[in-house]
Amino acid sequence: MKKNLLTAVALVGLTMAAGSVFAEDQAQTSGVTRAHVRAELQAARELGLSPVTEFNFPYTYEQSVQLQNLTAKIEARNQAAAPVAN
């Protein structure tokens, strides 16, 4: 009985340790914010690239450049319009 209890406690401890390492890895994003994703979706809609279908994916190089440029413009416009919070 005591051996089973120790095994269960050790298993739970290892699972929690592995889970915390995994959660830490997931918390580190590639620097993409929600505002950037919204701007990219808006740009894709304006360029006619959304929704993605078998006919417009993967994007051509020119389309991806257009998407990046329009996304940057939309982000800049949204940041300029956003109220400054203290």
N, C-alpha and C positions, 0 to 999 in steps of 0.2 A: 504494500500500500504506500509506504513512504517513498519507495523508488518511483512509483507511478506519479506521485505528486511532484517529486523533484523533476522528473522528465517533463511533466506538463508545464511547470513553472519555467523551466529552461526553454521550452518550445515557445511559450508565450513571449518570453524576453527576447529571444532571437527574432521572432516575427515582428515585435514592436521596433526593434533596432533596425531591421531591414525596411520597415515601413517608413520610419523617420528619415532614413537616407533617401528613399524614393521620393518622399514628399519634398525634401530639400532640393532634389534635382528638378522636380516639377515647378517649384517656386521660381526658379531662375528662368525667366523668359528671354527671348532673343531681342528684347527692347521694343517690342511691338505693343503699342497702347491701344485701348479701345477706340480712342479718337482716330488713330491711324487706320484701324480696320474699317471704321465707319466711312472715313474719307475714301478708302480704296474701293469699298462697295459702291459708294455714290459715283465715283469715277467710272467704275466698270459699267454701271447702269447707263451713264451718260454716253459712253462709247459704244454701247450695244453689245458688251461682252458678258453681260449678266442677264439671265441665268446662263450658266455654262451648259452647252450642249455638245454633241459629238461634232458639230460643225465649227464651233469657235474655240475648241480646246484641243491641244495646247495653243496658247497664244503665239503668234509670230513674234519675232524680235521687235519689229516696228510697233506692233500692238502693245507689247510690254513696255516699251519706251514711252508710248503715248499714255499708258495707264500710270506709269510712275510720275510723269510730268503733271498730269491732271490731278493725281492724288496729292502731290506737293502743293499745287495751287489751292486745292480745296482745304487742305490742312492749314495753310497760311491764312486763308480767308476766315476759317473757323476760329483760329487763334486770335485774329484781330477782332473778331466780333464777340469773343468770350469776355465776360466781365472779370476784372481783376479781383481775386479774393485775397483777403489779408489773413 
